[in-house]
Each structure stands twice: as structure tokens, then as C-alpha cells.
Amino acid sequence: MSDTKIILILKICISVGISLILLGIYCHNFSNTIEMMGINGIMISAMCVAFGMVLSLPTKMYLTFILVNHETKLT
């Protein structure tokens, strides 16, 4: 798999991760349905945030590593 395909996949993972984080925050703060569900609603919104973090944080570190390697090859 080429670097451009890996970078595209990682950018998609970052986008999905950030979207899940925002969805979890929205559900926790503004959704009446989640509030009426009680503890199950809190668990749903917390899982959205947790999976969003899992998807977004490691990919940022990997993309940074790829960019640093690219910079060192150019110099």
C-alpha cells in the first residue's frame, strides 16, 4: 500500500473520530432522548467520545511521523 493511500485512510479515520467526539458531546449536552435514557444514555454518549478518541489520536501521531520522515528525506 502506498503512502498516499495510507494517508487518505488516516485522514478518514481522523474525520470519523472527530465526528464521533462531536456526536458524543452533542448527545450528552443537548439531546433529550439521551437524557431520558438515564445511565444508558450517558454510556452511549461516553462511548461515542471514547471511540472518537481511539480513532483520532493515534492517527495524528502516525501522520506526524510520516511527515517528519518525509522532511528528513528531503534534506
N, C-alpha and C positions, 0 to 999 in steps of 0.2 A: 504494500500500500504506500502510495507516495505521500510526501509531507503535506501537499495541498489538500488531499482527501482527509488526512488526519486532522489538519487544522479546521477544515469545514465541519467535521464531526464534532470536534471540541467546541467550536463556536455554537453549534446547535445545542450541545449539552449545556453550555453556559446560558443560552437563551431560555431553554426549558427550565433550568434551575432557578433563574431569576423570576420567571413567570410563576413557578410553584411557590416561591417565597412570597411574592406579592399576593397570590391567591390565598395563602395561609393567613397573611396579615389582614386581608380584606374579610375573610371568613371570621376571623377572631374578633375584629373590631366592629364590623358593620352588618353582618348577616344575622337576621333574626332567627332564621331556621337553625343555625349552628347554636345560637343561644338557647333555643327551646330544647335542643337535644341534650343539654347538660354536659356531663363529663365526656360522653361520646363525641359531642361536637368539638369540645376542646381537644380531644385526641386527634380528630380529623384535621383540624387546623394546625396542630403541632406537627403532625406527620407531613403535611404539605411543606411546612417550613424546613423540617429535617431533611426530607428528600431533596428539596431545592438546594440546601447547603451541600449535601453529598454530591449533587451534580455540578454545582458551580465552583466550589473551591479548588478541588484537585486539578480541574482542567485549566484554571488560571495559572497555577504553578507550572503545569506542563507546557503551556503556551509560552510562558516566560522563559523556561529552559530552552525551548526550541529557538526563540528569538535571540537569546544570549549565544547559543551555538552558532547561529547564522551570522551574528556580528563578529565573532571571533574568526570565522572562516573568511570574512571579507577583509580583515586587517592582516 
